[in-house]
């Protein structure tokens, strides 16, 4: 014969089963599995970091005063071929950590090159800063740099004898950025 206590046990068992299924579903759906297709997110973050560093370096330190144009630190580094000052400032921007003791700073490295139109209207590339590249995952960040007609490339780039110096021009500054 059936009594009332058996019905309560049945309802309790069904409720416990539903509760366990819902708990298992929530636990499985809340975990993040990093698949090979998601690795590009890390590269996108590195590319954004490089773009931000170049954008900060391409901002003039002051406004134009008295008719004299103020050039950005990036433009000055390209015009004067001062890869050492660019290296110090660029690595300061990209290897900056947010923690207080700076022990967790990111170890990033880069190589930089300049692409320009030569006197025969053909693209040409010269190295600005070269580092040995041993990694597979690198990103390329670029920035257009304005060079005035008063810029004399023969003084600062002996290997770029075909670079135009008679007109204002923009050159493509490319940085290959990777983690060590």
RONUMI-101801 format. One line per field, with one value per atom (N, C-alpha, C): residue in one letter; atom name; x, y, z. Coordinates in pm, 1 decimal. Layout:
aa <- (a,...)
at <- (CA,...)
x <- (X,...)
y <- (Y,...)
z <- (Z,...)
***
This chain:
aa <- (x,x,x,x,x,x,x,x,x,x,x,x,x,x,x,x,x,x,x,x,x,x,x,x,x,x,x,x,x,x,x,x,x,x,x,x,x,x,x,x,x,x,x,x,x,x,x,x,x,x,x,x,x,x,x,x,x,x,x,x,x,x,x,x,x,x,x,x,x,x,x,x,x,x,x,x,x,x,x,x,x,x,x,x,x,x,x,x,x,x,x,x,x,x,x,x,x,x,x,x,x,x,x,x,x,x,x,x,x,x,x,x,x,x,x,x,x,x,x,x,x,x,x,x,x,x,x,x,x,x,x,x,x,x,x,x,x,x,x,x,x,x,x,x,x,x,x,x,x,x,x,x,x,x,x,x,x,x,x,x,x,x,x,x,x,x,x,x,x,x,x,x,x,x,x,x,x,x,x,x,x,x,x,x,x,x,x,x,x,x,x,x,x,x,x,x,x,x,x,x,x,x,x,x,x,x,x,x,x,x,x,x,x,x,x,x,x,x,x,x,x,x,x,x,x,x,x,x,x,x,x,x,x,x,x,x,x,x,x,x,x,x,x,x,x,x,x,x,x,x,x,x,x,x,x,x,x,x,x,x,x,x,x,x,x,x,x,x,x,x,x,x,x,x,x,x,x,x,x,x,x,x,x,x,x,x,x,x,x,x,x,x,x,x,x,x,x,x,x,x,x,x,x,x,x,x,x,x,x,x,x,x,x,x,x,x,x,x,x,x,x,x,x,x,x,x,x,x,x,x,x,x,x,x,x,x,x,x,x,x,x,x,x,x,x,x,x,x,x,x,x,x,x,x,x,x,x,x,x,x,x,x,x,x,x,x,x,x,x,x,x,x,x,x,x,x,x,x,x,x,x,x,x,x,x,x,x,x,x,x,x,x,x,x,x,x,x,x,x,x,x,x,x,x,x,x,x,x,x,x,x,x,x,x,x,x,x,x,x,x,x,x,x,x,x,x,x,x,x,x,x,x,x,x,x,x,x,x,x,x,x,x,x,x,x,x,x,x,x,x,x,x,x,x,x,x,x,x,x,x,x,x,x,x,x,x,x,x,x,x,x,x,x,x,x,x,x,x,x,x,x,x,x,x,x,x,x,x,x,x,x,x,x,x,x,x,x,x,x,x,x,x,x,x,x,x,x,x,x,x,x,x,x,x,x,x,x,x,x,x,x,x,x,x,x,x,x,x,x,x,x,x,x,x,x,x,x,x,x,x)
at <- (N,CA,C,N,CA,C,N,CA,C,N,CA,C,N,CA,C,N,CA,C,N,CA,C,N,CA,C,N,CA,C,N,CA,C,N,CA,C,N,CA,C,N,CA,C,N,CA,C,N,CA,C,N,CA,C,N,CA,C,N,CA,C,N,CA,C,N,CA,C,N,CA,C,N,CA,C,N,CA,C,N,CA,C,N,CA,C,N,CA,C,N,CA,C,N,CA,C,N,CA,C,N,CA,C,N,CA,C,N,CA,C,N,CA,C,N,CA,C,N,CA,C,N,CA,C,N,CA,C,N,CA,C,N,CA,C,N,CA,C,N,CA,C,N,CA,C,N,CA,C,N,CA,C,N,CA,C,N,CA,C,N,CA,C,N,CA,C,N,CA,C,N,CA,C,N,CA,C,N,CA,C,N,CA,C,N,CA,C,N,CA,C,N,CA,C,N,CA,C,N,CA,C,N,CA,C,N,CA,C,N,CA,C,N,CA,C,N,CA,C,N,CA,C,N,CA,C,N,CA,C,N,CA,C,N,CA,C,N,CA,C,N,CA,C,N,CA,C,N,CA,C,N,CA,C,N,CA,C,N,CA,C,N,CA,C,N,CA,C,N,CA,C,N,CA,C,N,CA,C,N,CA,C,N,CA,C,N,CA,C,N,CA,C,N,CA,C,N,CA,C,N,CA,C,N,CA,C,N,CA,C,N,CA,C,N,CA,C,N,CA,C,N,CA,C,N,CA,C,N,CA,C,N,CA,C,N,CA,C,N,CA,C,N,CA,C,N,CA,C,N,CA,C,N,CA,C,N,CA,C,N,CA,C,N,CA,C,N,CA,C,N,CA,C,N,CA,C,N,CA,C,N,CA,C,N,CA,C,N,CA,C,N,CA,C,N,CA,C,N,CA,C,N,CA,C,N,CA,C,N,CA,C,N,CA,C,N,CA,C,N,CA,C,N,CA,C,N,CA,C,N,CA,C,N,CA,C,N,CA,C,N,CA,C,N,CA,C,N,CA,C,N,CA,C,N,CA,C,N,CA,C,N,CA,C,N,CA,C,N,CA,C,N,CA,C,N,CA,C,N,CA,C,N,CA,C,N,CA,C,N,CA,C,N,CA,C,N,CA,C,N,CA,C,N,CA,C,N,CA,C,N,CA,C,N,CA,C,N,CA,C,N,CA,C,N,CA,C,N,CA,C,N,CA,C,N,CA,C,N,CA,C,N,CA,C,N,CA,C,N,CA,C,N,CA,C,N,CA,C,N,CA,C,N,CA,C,N,CA,C,N,CA,C,N,CA,C,N,CA,C,N,CA,C,N,CA,C,N,CA,C,N,CA,C,N,CA,C,N,CA,C,N,CA,C,N,CA,C,N,CA,C,N,CA,C,N,CA,C,N,CA,C,N,CA,C,N,CA,C)
x <- (81.9,0.0,87.7,34.1,108.9,65.5,167.4,133.3,194.9,171.7,214.2,365.2,439.0,582.9,659.3,611.1,678.7,670.6,561.5,547.9,645.9,667.5,761.7,903.5,941.7,1075.4,1094.5,993.7,1001.9,1019.7,944.2,956.3,1095.0,1145.3,1276.6,1385.9,1373.0,1472.0,1473.9,1356.3,1348.2,1406.9,1376.5,1429.6,1581.6,1634.2,1779.2,1845.0,1783.5,1837.8,1843.5,1736.2,1732.2,1838.0,1853.8,1952.9,2094.9,2123.0,2256.1,2282.4,2182.6,2199.9,2225.0,2151.1,2170.1,2307.8,2349.9,2482.1,2593.1,2582.0,2682.7,2685.6,2569.8,2565.0,2632.3,2605.2,2666.1,2817.5,2862.7,3007.2,3078.3,3020.8,3084.3,3078.8,2971.0,2958.0,3035.7,3072.8,3143.9,3295.3,3348.9,3493.2,3532.5,3654.1,3705.8,3815.6,3799.8,3900.4,3969.0,4101.8,4176.9,4209.5,4145.4,4167.2,4267.6,4324.6,4419.0,4358.5,4228.9,4166.5,4163.5,4175.1,4168.2,4303.5,4412.0,4545.2,4566.3,4497.6,4514.2,4476.7,4402.2,4364.7,4488.6,4583.2,4707.7,4785.8,4788.1,4857.2,4789.4,4657.3,4585.2,4616.3,4630.9,4666.8,4808.1,4899.2,5036.2,5039.3,4959.9,4953.5,4895.9,4795.4,4738.4,4839.0,4916.2,5020.1,5123.9,5166.9,5263.5,5206.7,5081.7,5017.8,5005.9,4970.8,4959.7,5095.0,5201.3,5335.0,5378.4,5355.9,5392.2,5306.3,5180.2,5093.3,5139.5,5181.1,5232.1,5361.5,5445.9,5572.0,5551.8,5439.9,5413.0,5336.4,5321.1,5254.7,5360.8,5354.4,5454.4,5447.0,5561.8,5567.1,5504.3,5499.1,5439.5,5371.6,5288.5,5221.0,5315.2,5275.1,5354.4,5355.0,5474.4,5486.1,5573.5,5529.4,5608.7,5636.4,5549.0,5568.8,5666.5,5723.6,5818.1,5743.2,5754.3,5682.4,5753.1,5675.8,5729.3,5710.7,5818.1,5810.3,5797.1,5733.1,5715.6,5848.1,5862.3,5985.0,6009.6,5903.5,5919.7,5976.2,5924.2,5973.7,6119.3,6152.8,6291.0,6384.3,6341.2,6425.1,6446.8,6343.9,6358.6,6443.1,6420.8,6497.5,6645.7,6678.7,6818.3,6880.3,6804.7,6850.7,6906.6,6834.9,6876.3,6797.6,6841.4,6771.2,6788.6,6894.8,6914.8,6810.1,6778.6,6675.4,6538.1,6513.0,6386.8,6376.6,6485.0,6486.9,6451.9,6513.9,6487.0,6341.3,6288.9,6152.2,6048.7,6069.3,5973.0,5967.0,6082.5,6083.0,6028.0,6045.6,5985.6,5833.7,5777.7,5633.2,5577.2,5639.1,5580.5,5612.5,5721.4,5758.0,5715.0,5624.4,5579.0,5478.7,5500.3,5409.5,5324.0,5208.6,5120.1,5139.1,5214.8,5234.0,5341.5,5344.2,5428.9,5576.8,5609.9,5751.2,5813.7,5739.2,5786.0,5854.2,5838.6,5902.2,5828.6,5706.2,5628.7,5628.3,5730.8,5730.2,5741.1,5677.6,5675.1,5809.3,5858.2,5985.1,5954.2,5946.9,5916.4,6041.3,6051.3,6162.4,6107.9,6189.8,6139.1,6251.8,6212.5,6297.0,6217.0,6285.0,6215.4,6278.9,6195.6,6243.4,6163.1,6219.9,6156.9,6138.4,6017.0,5988.3,5954.0,6016.1,5998.6,5994.6,5949.0,5952.6,6083.7,6159.8,6288.8,6270.6,6381.9,6376.2,6318.8,6319.1,6260.2,6116.7,6056.6,5919.2,5899.0,5993.3,5985.0,5997.7,5925.4,5940.2,6074.3,6132.6,6259.2,6252.0,6320.3,6316.4,6459.0,6477.5,6605.4,6578.3,6677.9,6663.7,6687.2,6601.5,6619.6,6681.2,6630.1,6683.4,6664.2,6771.9,6764.1,6796.0,6712.0,6729.3,6714.7,6790.9,6769.6,6632.9,6563.0,6426.7,6425.5,6392.4,6394.1,6257.3,6153.9,6022.4,5930.2,5821.6,5724.8,5614.3,5570.9,5454.9,5498.7,5500.5,5532.6,5419.0,5404.2,5302.7,5372.6,5309.9,5366.2,5278.9,5340.4,5269.3,5335.7,5256.7,5308.5,5260.1,5335.1,5299.2,5357.5,5279.1,5330.4,5401.9,5522.1,5603.7,5628.0,5597.7,5614.8,5759.3,5820.2,5955.4,5949.1,5998.1,5991.5,6096.0,6081.6,6175.7,6314.6,6325.4,6456.8,6537.5,6477.2,6545.1,6645.8,6769.3,6874.6,6908.7,6857.9,6880.8,7025.4,7102.7,7242.2,7324.8,7286.5,7361.1,7336.5,7214.4,7177.5,7159.2,7135.7,7115.9,7210.1,7333.5,7426.5,7384.8,7310.7,7267.1,7147.0,7084.3,6963.8,6995.1,7082.6,7122.4,7011.7,6911.3,6802.8,6678.8,6689.2,6573.7,6556.1,6433.2,6403.4,6424.4,6478.4,6497.1,6448.8,6385.6,6343.1,6199.4,6121.2,5980.5,5946.4,5837.9,5785.4,5738.2,5755.9,5714.3,5676.3,5603.4,5570.7,5633.2,5698.9,5759.3,5684.8,5685.7,5617.4,5717.4,5690.1,5775.3,5711.5,5778.9,5724.5,5804.2,5732.9,5796.0,5743.3,5834.2,5800.1,5821.0,5714.8,5716.0,5684.1,5762.1,5740.0,5778.9,5724.6,5760.1,5879.3,5966.9,6082.4,6044.9)
y <- (-116.5,0.0,124.9,226.8,350.7,445.1,505.6,606.8,741.0,843.8,978.7,998.1,924.9,946.3,906.4,811.3,772.0,882.6,955.5,1064.2,1177.2,1205.3,1309.5,1271.1,1142.6,1097.7,1108.5,1083.1,1092.8,1237.6,1328.0,1471.0,1522.2,1479.1,1519.7,1467.9,1346.6,1290.3,1362.6,1394.3,1467.8,1607.7,1676.8,1811.0,1806.8,1706.3,1693.9,1666.0,1585.8,1557.8,1682.3,1759.2,1883.9,1981.1,1990.8,2078.3,2037.6,1907.4,1860.8,1887.8,1871.2,1897.7,2045.7,2132.2,2276.7,2318.1,2264.2,2295.5,2250.4,2133.3,2084.6,2171.9,2213.4,2300.7,2434.5,2495.2,2623.5,2610.2,2501.6,2482.5,2463.9,2389.8,2365.7,2490.4,2562.4,2678.7,2800.0,2804.5,2921.1,2909.4,2794.4,2780.3,2826.9,2881.9,2929.9,2836.8,2785.5,2699.0,2777.3,2791.3,2864.6,2770.4,2793.5,2709.2,2777.4,2706.3,2769.9,2886.6,2888.2,2997.7,3125.4,3114.7,3230.9,3292.9,3235.5,3286.2,3422.4,3453.3,3580.9,3699.4,3677.7,3786.0,3844.2,3759.1,3805.3,3889.2,3846.8,3923.4,4057.6,4059.6,4185.6,4282.9,4233.1,4319.5,4374.9,4292.1,4336.9,4440.3,4420.8,4517.4,4650.4,4645.4,4768.9,4842.2,4768.2,4828.3,4899.0,4834.7,4897.5,5019.5,5012.3,5128.5,5244.5,5216.0,5321.8,5387.3,5306.4,5361.4,5450.8,5406.9,5491.0,5617.6,5606.7,5724.6,5825.9,5778.4,5871.4,5936.7,5859.9,5915.9,6008.2,5998.3,6081.5,6208.3,6235.1,6357.4,6460.3,6581.0,6683.0,6717.5,6751.3,6787.0,6922.1,7008.7,7140.8,7182.9,7285.5,7336.8,7426.1,7454.9,7542.7,7682.0,7736.1,7869.2,7955.6,8075.2,8170.1,8127.0,8050.0,8006.8,7892.3,7843.7,7732.5,7604.0,7508.4,7382.1,7296.0,7238.9,7145.7,7004.6,6929.6,6793.4,6696.5,6586.2,6483.3,6411.6,6346.0,6268.7,6160.1,6102.5,6001.6,6064.0,6179.5,6247.9,6289.4,6339.6,6380.7,6260.6,6148.1,6027.5,5978.2,5984.3,5940.9,6040.6,6169.8,6270.9,6265.8,6243.0,6244.3,6105.8,6002.7,5863.4,5831.6,5875.0,5848.9,5730.2,5612.7,5492.5,5466.7,5518.7,5496.7,5570.8,5695.6,5768.2,5707.7,5665.6,5597.9,5468.9,5392.3,5265.5,5286.2,5384.3,5409.6,5446.6,5537.7,5584.4,5478.5,5409.1,5307.8,5192.3,5143.6,5033.8,5077.7,5204.6,5255.3,5248.8,5282.0,5279.0,5136.9,5048.0,4915.2,4818.2,4839.1,4749.0,4801.6,4894.8,4955.2,4863.6,4839.7,4754.6,4841.3,4788.2,4865.2,4833.4,4728.6,4697.7,4788.5,4800.3,4898.6,4862.8,4737.0,4700.4,4679.2,4686.1,4672.9,4539.4,4441.8,4313.2,4235.0,4268.6,4196.9,4264.8,4345.0,4415.3,4315.9,4351.3,4266.4,4277.5,4168.2,4169.7,4167.0,4286.0,4300.0,4344.5,4303.4,4340.6,4378.0,4445.0,4492.5,4511.4,4524.0,4569.1,4674.0,4776.9,4885.9,4911.8,4950.8,4984.6,5102.0,5165.1,5280.5,5247.8,5265.7,5245.6,5380.8,5411.5,5541.6,5523.8,5627.6,5629.7,5694.0,5624.7,5680.0,5773.9,5822.6,5923.1,5867.4,5735.3,5674.4,5625.9,5673.9,5638.8,5489.4,5427.9,5287.8,5280.8,5190.4,5178.9,5116.1,5165.6,5113.7,5109.5,5013.9,4996.9,4996.7,5070.4,5067.6,5033.0,4976.8,4938.2,5059.5,5075.4,5183.5,5128.6,5016.3,4950.1,4800.8,4726.4,4583.6,4502.7,4404.9,4311.3,4170.9,4075.7,3939.4,3887.1,3831.6,3785.5,3633.4,3575.4,3430.4,3371.8,3449.2,3401.7,3392.6,3319.8,3307.1,3411.5,3443.6,3530.5,3675.8,3745.3,3887.5,3961.7,4087.2,4171.5,4290.6,4345.4,4461.2,4581.5,4687.0,4812.4,4917.3,5006.6,5106.0,5245.0,5341.6,5482.1,5562.4,5652.7,5741.8,5857.4,5888.7,5995.4,6100.7,6225.1,6337.2,6385.4,6401.4,6456.6,6581.1,6694.4,6817.9,6815.9,6907.6,6913.9,6958.0,7019.5,7061.3,6943.0,6826.8,6706.6,6658.3,6636.0,6589.0,6444.7,6346.4,6206.8,6162.8,6229.3,6189.0,6206.6,6300.6,6322.4,6212.5,6161.6,6070.2,5925.5,5904.2,5770.0,5748.6,5711.7,5694.6,5583.6,5484.3,5374.9,5409.6,5522.9,5561.3,5678.5,5655.4,5763.4,5801.0,5713.9,5742.0,5801.4,5838.7,5898.1,6041.9,6079.2,6213.8,6316.1,6429.7,6537.2,6670.9,6670.1,6795.1,6834.7,6741.9,6769.6,6717.0,6769.8,6712.8,6570.8,6482.2,6344.6,6278.2,6171.7,6086.6,5950.4,5897.2,5764.9,5671.8,5544.3,5444.3,5386.9,5405.1,5354.4,5226.3,5111.9,4982.3,4923.8,4872.7,4808.1,4666.5,4571.7,4431.5,4406.4,4375.4,4368.3,4226.5,4176.5,4040.9,4031.3,3925.9,3896.9,3803.2,3823.6,3733.8,3609.9)
z <- (0.0,0.0,0.0,-54.6,-69.3,40.4,102.8,201.9,161.7,243.4,209.4,216.3,298.0,313.6,187.4,109.7,-13.8,-117.6,-121.5,-217.2,-184.6,-58.7,-17.2,-59.5,-39.3,-79.1,-230.3,-306.1,-451.6,-494.8,-437.1,-469.9,-429.2,-313.8,-266.6,-361.2,-409.5,-502.2,-635.7,-687.1,-814.4,-797.8,-688.1,-663.8,-650.1,-579.5,-564.0,-699.1,-781.5,-915.5,-1001.4,-1000.3,-1077.0,-1025.0,-894.4,-832.9,-874.0,-877.4,-916.7,-1064.6,-1149.3,-1292.5,-1316.7,-1250.6,-1265.6,-1213.6,-1099.7,-1044.5,-1138.7,-1193.8,-1288.4,-1413.1,-1462.6,-1579.9,-1551.8,-1436.8,-1402.0,-1385.7,-1325.5,-1306.3,-1440.0,-1530.3,-1660.1,-1747.5,-1746.2,-1833.0,-1782.5,-1655.6,-1603.2,-1617.9,-1651.2,-1668.1,-1807.8,-1818.8,-1945.8,-1992.8,-2109.8,-2168.8,-2279.5,-2272.1,-2372.1,-2487.4,-2597.7,-2715.6,-2808.4,-2903.1,-2995.9,-3073.7,-3092.2,-3164.1,-3080.5,-2948.1,-2860.8,-2832.0,-2879.4,-2850.2,-2914.9,-3022.8,-3090.8,-3002.7,-2897.1,-2806.4,-2739.7,-2703.7,-2642.5,-2742.9,-2868.5,-2972.1,-2995.7,-2988.2,-3006.1,-2892.9,-2771.1,-2659.6,-2677.3,-2724.8,-2749.3,-2861.4,-2964.4,-3072.9,-3024.8,-2941.0,-2887.6,-2799.5,-2721.6,-2637.8,-2724.2,-2832.2,-2922.4,-2991.8,-3036.1,-3098.9,-3001.8,-2877.0,-2776.9,-2749.2,-2741.3,-2716.0,-2831.3,-2955.0,-3069.6,-3075.1,-3038.8,-3038.6,-2934.4,-2817.7,-2715.8,-2762.5,-2828.7,-2877.1,-2996.4,-3064.3,-3180.4,-3144.1,-3017.1,-2972.0,-2934.5,-2991.6,-2956.4,-2808.2,-2753.8,-2612.2,-2585.3,-2685.9,-2668.7,-2797.8,-2786.9,-2905.1,-2984.8,-3107.1,-3192.1,-3131.7,-3109.9,-3050.7,-3139.9,-3167.3,-3244.1,-3387.1,-3447.0,-3584.0,-3600.2,-3490.7,-3497.9,-3466.0,-3555.1,-3536.5,-3433.3,-3342.4,-3244.1,-3297.3,-3307.2,-3356.2,-3239.7,-3265.2,-3162.6,-3138.6,-3022.7,-2997.4,-3102.4,-3156.2,-3260.5,-3387.7,-3427.9,-3547.0,-3528.4,-3411.5,-3384.8,-3388.1,-3333.3,-3334.9,-3477.1,-3561.6,-3700.8,-3779.1,-3758.1,-3830.8,-3796.5,-3671.0,-3626.9,-3618.7,-3654.0,-3646.1,-3507.3,-3404.7,-3266.7,-3213.6,-3252.1,-3209.5,-3060.8,-2999.7,-2855.9,-2773.0,-2809.1,-2733.4,-2759.5,-2884.2,-2913.9,-2833.4,-2828.5,-2755.5,-2608.5,-2545.4,-2403.7,-2379.4,-2459.5,-2437.2,-2475.2,-2586.2,-2630.6,-2530.4,-2486.7,-2389.1,-2254.4,-2219.5,-2096.2,-2104.6,-2219.9,-2235.8,-2240.7,-2315.9,-2333.8,-2221.5,-2149.1,-2039.5,-1904.4,-1902.8,-1778.6,-1709.7,-1580.8,-1503.4,-1412.1,-1374.1,-1287.8,-1140.2,-1107.5,-966.3,-908.0,-776.6,-709.7,-716.8,-695.1,-688.6,-826.2,-933.2,-1071.6,-1100.1,-1013.4,-1038.8,-1146.8,-1173.6,-1273.1,-1408.4,-1439.5,-1567.1,-1681.5,-1789.8,-1908.2,-1979.6,-2033.1,-2105.8,-2255.2,-2312.5,-2453.7,-2528.4,-2652.1,-2736.5,-2873.2,-2955.6,-3083.0,-3184.0,-3308.1,-3418.5,-3494.1,-3542.3,-3610.6,-3747.1,-3841.9,-3975.9,-4030.4,-4133.1,-4196.8,-4344.5,-4393.7,-4534.9,-4596.1,-4709.1,-4773.4,-4924.6,-4994.2,-5140.1,-5181.1,-5265.4,-5307.1,-5425.3,-5480.1,-5586.4,-5716.6,-5733.2,-5853.5,-5827.9,-5720.8,-5681.7,-5662.5,-5595.5,-5556.5,-5403.9,-5339.7,-5194.3,-5157.9,-5050.7,-5001.3,-4848.7,-4788.3,-4643.3,-4588.4,-4478.1,-4407.6,-4261.7,-4197.2,-4056.5,-3967.7,-3869.2,-3770.8,-3643.1,-3596.2,-3477.2,-3496.6,-3484.8,-3512.8,-3388.1,-3362.3,-3252.2,-3308.6,-3260.9,-3310.4,-3267.2,-3362.0,-3338.3,-3337.2,-3222.4,-3206.2,-3176.6,-3178.1,-3138.6,-3259.0,-3241.8,-3349.5,-3339.6,-3220.9,-3202.9,-3190.2,-3299.7,-3300.1,-3368.3,-3331.2,-3394.3,-3457.5,-3559.5,-3627.8,-3598.5,-3551.2,-3529.0,-3617.4,-3672.4,-3765.2,-3728.9,-3776.5,-3756.0,-3871.5,-3926.4,-4029.2,-3961.8,-4006.5,-3947.9,-4055.1,-4021.4,-4113.7,-4108.5,-4226.1,-4237.3,-4325.1,-4276.5,-4356.6,-4469.0,-4561.5,-4674.2,-4628.7,-4512.4,-4460.7,-4406.9,-4396.8,-4347.4,-4452.0,-4408.5,-4498.3,-4462.2,-4535.8,-4499.2,-4514.2,-4598.5,-4618.4,-4491.0,-4405.3,-4280.8,-4178.4,-4172.7,-4065.6,-4112.1,-4240.4,-4294.1,-4413.0,-4386.2,-4498.5,-4594.3,-4546.9,-4633.5,-4719.1,-4693.1,-4766.7,-4857.8,-4954.8,-5044.8,-5142.8,-5157.3,-5251.6,-5184.6,-5056.7,-4987.6,-5034.5,-5059.8,-5107.7,-4997.0,-5034.8,-4938.3,-4992.9,-5109.3,-5172.3,-5139.6,-5084.3,-5054.9,-4915.0,-4861.9,-4738.9,-4769.3,-4675.1,-4698.7,-4567.4,-4581.0,-4466.8,-4491.9,-4391.0,-4401.3,-4307.3,-4340.2,-4257.9,-4158.9,-4032.6,-3925.7,-3874.7,-3893.9,-3856.4,-3740.8,-3642.3,-3526.5,-3516.8,-3514.7,-3491.9,-3343.0,-3270.5,-3124.0,-3078.5,-2982.5,-2931.7,-2784.9,-2719.0,-2580.5,-2577.4,-2482.7,-2468.1,-2392.2)
***
